[in-house]
Amino acid sequence: MISYDDDRVNSMLFPEYEMINETFYIYKDTDDLINKIRFYLKHEQDREGIIDKGYEYISQNHTFINRIEEIISICDI
């Protein structure tokens, strides 16, 4: 399940699968995840850049209006 709220509150999400627009990063296993967490804790500028991109993407593409338009399109209303 994807949690869009993570980007809405300016946090960083590490899903186990690949996402788009460089707003999410993947990890291969637990060791890889731990290494990525350590890296981004030490590299605040990189981390903040990813968080900002994610927030911007979610804010522009996953609004209630977007969802309603998608539902209307699917239902052919």
C-alpha positions as CSV (number, residue, x, y, z in Angstrom):
1,M,0.0,0.0,0.0
2,I,1.3,3.4,-0.9
3,S,1.0,6.1,1.7
4,Y,0.8,9.5,0.0
5,D,0.6,11.1,3.5
6,D,4.3,10.6,4.0
7,D,5.2,13.2,1.5
8,R,2.4,15.5,2.6
9,V,4.0,15.8,6.0
10,N,7.5,16.2,4.5
11,S,9.0,12.8,5.5
12,M,11.0,10.2,3.6
13,L,9.5,6.9,2.6
14,F,11.5,3.8,1.7
15,P,9.2,1.4,-0.1
16,E,10.3,-2.1,-1.2
17,Y,9.4,-1.3,-4.8
18,E,10.4,1.4,-7.3
19,M,8.4,4.6,-7.6
20,I,8.5,7.4,-10.1
21,N,10.0,10.9,-10.3
22,E,12.9,10.2,-7.9
23,T,10.7,10.9,-5.0
24,F,11.0,7.4,-3.5
25,Y,13.9,5.1,-3.3
26,I,14.1,1.3,-3.3
27,Y,16.1,-1.0,-1.1
28,K,17.1,-4.6,-1.9
29,D,17.3,-6.0,1.6
30,T,17.6,-4.9,5.2
31,D,21.3,-4.1,5.0
32,D,20.7,-1.9,2.0
33,L,17.8,-0.1,3.8
34,I,20.0,0.5,6.8
35,N,22.8,1.8,4.6
36,K,20.4,4.2,2.9
37,I,19.0,5.4,6.1
38,R,22.5,6.1,7.5
39,F,23.5,7.9,4.3
40,Y,20.4,10.2,4.2
41,L,20.7,10.9,7.9
42,K,24.3,12.2,7.2
43,H,23.4,14.0,4.0
44,E,20.6,16.4,4.9
45,Q,20.7,18.3,1.7
46,D,20.1,15.1,-0.4
47,R,17.4,14.0,2.0
48,E,15.6,17.4,1.9
49,G,15.8,17.4,-1.9
50,I,14.0,14.1,-2.1
51,I,11.4,15.1,0.4
52,D,10.8,18.4,-1.5
53,K,10.4,16.6,-4.8
54,G,8.0,14.1,-3.2
55,Y,5.9,16.8,-1.6
56,E,5.7,18.7,-4.8
57,Y,4.7,15.6,-6.9
58,I,2.1,14.5,-4.4
59,S,0.7,18.0,-4.0
60,Q,0.3,18.4,-7.8
61,N,-0.8,14.9,-8.8
62,H,-2.7,13.4,-5.9
63,T,-5.4,15.9,-4.9
64,F,-9.0,15.2,-4.2
65,I,-9.8,16.9,-7.6
66,N,-7.4,14.5,-9.4
67,R,-9.1,11.5,-7.7
68,I,-12.6,12.8,-8.5
69,E,-11.7,13.4,-12.1
70,E,-10.2,9.9,-12.3
71,I,-13.3,8.3,-10.8
72,I,-15.6,10.2,-13.2
73,S,-13.4,9.2,-16.1
74,I,-13.4,5.5,-15.1
75,C,-17.2,5.6,-14.5
76,D,-17.7,7.4,-17.8
77,I,-20.1,9.9,-16.1
